[in-house]
Amino acid sequence: MVDRSGIADVIDGVDGPGVVGAVERLVAIPSMGGTDGEIDAQRFCEEVWRADGFDVDAWDIDVAQLSAQPGFPGMEVERTEARAVTARLPGTGGGPTLLLLGHTDVVPPGDIAAWSADPFTPRRDGHRLIGRGSCDMKAGVAAMWYAARAIRNAGIRLRGDIVLAAVSGEEDGGLGTYALTEAGLTADACIVPEPTDLDLIPANGGALTFRLRVPGKATHASRRTEGVSAIEKFVPILHALQDLEARRNLEVDPLMHRWPVAYPLSIGTVQAGDWASTVPDLLIAEGRLGVALDETPEHARADLEAAVARACAADTWLAEHPVVVEWWGGQFASGRTDPGAAFIDRLGRVHATLGHRPPATYGGPYGSDLRLLVGAGIPTVQFGPGESAAAHSPDEWVDVRDVIACTQTLAAFAVDFCGHD
Ligand SMILES: [Zn+2]
């Protein structure tokens, strides 16, 4: 049973219109990774959390120094600045610390024509709040903020601390969370309110960004048989990668069974040639390789490199001129917290006690900050409003009812987890 004393007060204290307004304020900041907006969103959190009376600790991250460290999780955009922001609601002592962590960076809007309105002007359509970052994951950041606010406003004295953390650079590697764990941030449990449709996600597959350089031999297209087309030489490589994906998904962890492909291998960009009537002498393809739960990134990289090497060995030209594999950008290891961890079960019970659908528990097929937190010894689960399918898409949206439900559950769970006098 969940002890409801204190919980009723805190639920009453959740400001529904306020948290929805907070999502809108965050969406209005165009915080694409590597832009000034990314810093602006971090400074926004710093200011509003200070104004709310939390103990704010914020500093400029030394990006050059951090990115030189061996454990650096990668970066795919130019960035010389980043800001770390944490806010503490101190407890009276003797209780566990709960970390609520969310990223404020968003991916670019893509083709603006695919949007029905400006991506950074939040708008409403019924229960939908639409805008870039609404789902991933400004709704979650607003929910964790307003959960802590409700506890403070209800005057409940928790024994343990609540720590809010806003991070940037999540979408292209996770430098923000890496900076916090390197600075010694710790907690007894962490909830990351990424869009999980209010399910519990205690594990993530990883994702490794790679680049392939497929060589050819240029010649005039009228005498193409005397050249070697890098595009044609990519075909057996692509087939080898498709076979590799199938093999790597033959047996997957039960937590990943709901996904048609638990550990996807996908080519995202292909560039070749510079003239229509020239046989292309180079093809560059970029993609991402999924990392299985409990598999090391080193093992996954070796698996792809071996598959490419075998395909090259089977081709006369590629045997002499092998494809070069490079690993660059985001290198997301997989990660997991034991799904049977007591706090995860408790979070699901609190959510159901408030009258919501009891959450399902499963692993996510994407990489996220979870693996950095688990790697730093902080048991972590993702639980937040929004469907991950809406993330990164045009007219990205979140259901405001789920934002409010998440805020209530986070507030109630914090009271239950941290204890109160
Ligand atoms: Zn996200």
Boltz pocket constraint, residues with backbone or C-beta under 6 A from the ligand:
constraints:
  - pocket:
      binder: B
      contacts: [[A, 103], [A, 136], [A, 137], [A, 170], [A, 194], [A, 195]]
      max_distance: 6.0
